[in-house]
Amino acid sequence: MPNSCKEIRQELVDCLLKSDCVVVKRHTVKECLQTENTDDVPRECHSIRRSFFECRRGLLDMRTRFRGNTS
């Protein structure tokens, strides 16, 4: 994975590791990402997940592939 998305990915993992989904309910990070129950995962984690998605999508977009991600 390119360096431009690694920081966002790590931030997402750290956020999920602190969430009730992992700490209280003892789910894995992967299970918390796939779950539809948003009460156990804070809004901050959802916004970080969206940023990570946008970063990954930017890597596949041919227009930004040559210029690189802006963030």
C-alpha positions in Angstrom: 0.0 0.0 0.0 1.4 3.4 -0.9 2.5 5.7 1.9 -0.2 8.2 1.3 -2.9 6.0 2.8 -0.9 4.2 5.5 -1.3 7.0 8.0 -5.0 7.2 7.6 -5.3 3.4 7.8 -3.3 3.3 11.1 -5.5 6.2 12.4 -8.6 4.1 11.6 -7.2 1.0 13.3 -6.3 3.0 16.4 -9.7 4.6 16.6 -11.4 1.2 16.3 -9.2 -0.3 18.9 -10.4 2.3 21.4 -14.1 1.9 20.5 -16.7 0.0 22.5 -17.1 -2.5 19.7 -13.5 -3.8 20.4 -13.1 -2.9 24.1 -16.4 -3.9 25.5 -17.9 -6.3 23.0 -14.6 -8.0 22.2 -15.1 -8.0 18.4 -12.1 -7.8 16.1 -11.4 -4.6 14.1 -12.6 -6.3 10.9 -15.9 -7.3 12.5 -16.4 -3.7 13.7 -15.8 -2.4 10.3 -18.3 -4.8 8.8 -21.0 -4.4 11.4 -24.1 -2.2 10.7 -24.5 -1.3 14.4 -23.1 2.2 14.5 -23.7 2.7 18.2 -20.6 0.8 19.1 -18.3 2.7 16.7 -17.9 6.4 17.2 -18.7 8.9 14.5 -15.0 9.9 14.4 -14.1 6.4 13.2 -16.7 6.5 10.5 -15.3 9.8 9.2 -11.8 8.4 9.3 -13.1 5.3 7.4 -14.6 7.6 4.8 -11.3 9.4 4.4 -9.5 6.1 4.0 -12.0 5.1 1.3 -11.4 8.4 -0.5 -7.7 7.9 -0.3 -7.9 4.4 -1.7 -10.3 5.5 -4.4 -7.9 8.3 -5.4 -5.2 5.7 -6.0 -7.3 4.0 -8.6 -8.6 7.2 -10.3 -6.5 7.6 -13.4 -6.7 11.4 -13.2 -5.1 11.5 -9.8 -2.8 8.5 -10.3 -0.2 10.5 -12.0 -0.5 13.6 -9.8 -0.8 11.7 -6.5 -3.3 12.1 -3.7 -3.7 15.7 -2.7 -3.7 15.0 1.0 
